[in-house]
Amino acid sequence: MTIKSVQNLVAEALSEVKTISAHDALELSNNNECSLIDIRDTIELQQLGRIEKSHHISRGLLEFSLSPGSVYVENEGLNLDKELVLFCAAGGRSALAAKTLQDMGFKKVSHIEGGFGNMVNSGFKTIK
């Protein structure tokens, strides 16, 4: 049996998903053309803050939260017709998550290169 390393899984995901810069994500967000989804764990949000106008769905609940008819989508007013732009701390988890959403059938999905740190450095506002 051959087990793939996390590095191999992330590399495969990166070859299949759309990666955008934090600057491009900020432009999409400012133009109301995307739904920003923060997949970091709750403890990361508590320690570092969250990005203003983003939706938080931890990585472990992403597929369940975005499945058709999900209560989360209805309650949060998440527009699944817009580009779903995922981010995590550095970009690995969001690449894997974007690949999973593509496997579910989502067409407009991307992730932010460099994650939260790049977003903060590119002008995204954070809230505690």
N, C-alpha and C positions, 0 to 999 in steps of 0.2 A: 504494500500500500504506500502510495506517495501522498504526503501531506504538504499542501502549499503553505509557504510562509506568508505572514501578513504583508510583507514587502511585495511579494508576487501578486497577492490579491489586489493590493492598492495599485500596483503598476498596470494590471489588467483593467481595472476599473478606469484608471486615468486614460487608457487607450480607447475607451468606449464612451466616456461621458464628456459633456461640454464643460470646460473649465473657463471661468471668467475671472478677470482681475477685480480687486476690491473697488477700484475706481469705476469700472463698468457697472458693477453691482450698485454702487451709490447712484449712478446716473439712472439706472432702471428704477431704483427705489424712489428717487426724487420725482421721476416722471410717472409714478404709480403704475409701472408696467410689470411688476413682479410681486410675488409673495416671498418675503425673506423668512426662512425657517432655520432656527437655531437648534441644532441637534445635540448640543453639549448637555452634560449632566447638570442637575439642579445645583449641586455644590459649586460647579464652575461659575454659574450665574451669580450665586451668592457671593463668591470671592471676587469676581472680576466685573460684575455688572452685566447688563444685557444691552443689545443694540435696540435703539428706539425704533418702533414700528415693526419689530420682528415678532414672529410667532415662535413660542418655545414648544418643541416636541422632542423629548429625549430620544436618542437613537433607538433604544429598546422598544419604543412604542410607535415608531414612525409608520410602519406598514399598517398597523391596526388603526392608527389615527387618520390616515389618508385613504383608507379603503372606501369604496363607494357606499354612501349612506351613513358614513361615520358621524357620530354625535359631535365629535371634536370639530369637524369641518363646519357643521351647522352652527354650533355654539360660538365659535371663534370668527365666523364670517370669512373664512379662508376661501379665496377665489381660486379654484383649481384650473380655471381657464387661462390665468396668467402664468408666466414663467415661474416655476418653483425654484428658488435660488437657495440652496442649502449651504450652511457653514457650520464648522466646528472650531476647535481651538487652532489647528494647523493645516487641515485639509485632507487628512487621511480618512477619517470617519465619514466626512461629507462626500468624498469620492465614492466610497463603498455604498453609502446610502443612496446617492444619485443613481448608481448602477442598479440597485434594487428597485428603485421607483421606475426606471426604464423597463426592467423586467416585468413590473406590474402592468405596464402599458402606458405610463405617462410619457408624453412626447416632448413637452416643454419643461425640461429639468436641467439644471446646471449646478455647479458648486463653485465656491470662491477659493481661488488659490491663496494659500497662506492663512486662511481662516480669520478668526476674530482679531488677532494681532494686526494683520494687514488692514482689516476694516477700520480699526481704531486709528491707525496711522494714515488712512485715506479720507478721514473726515466724517465717518459715521459717528453719530452721537450715542453715548452710552447713558444708561440710567441704572440706578441701584435698586 
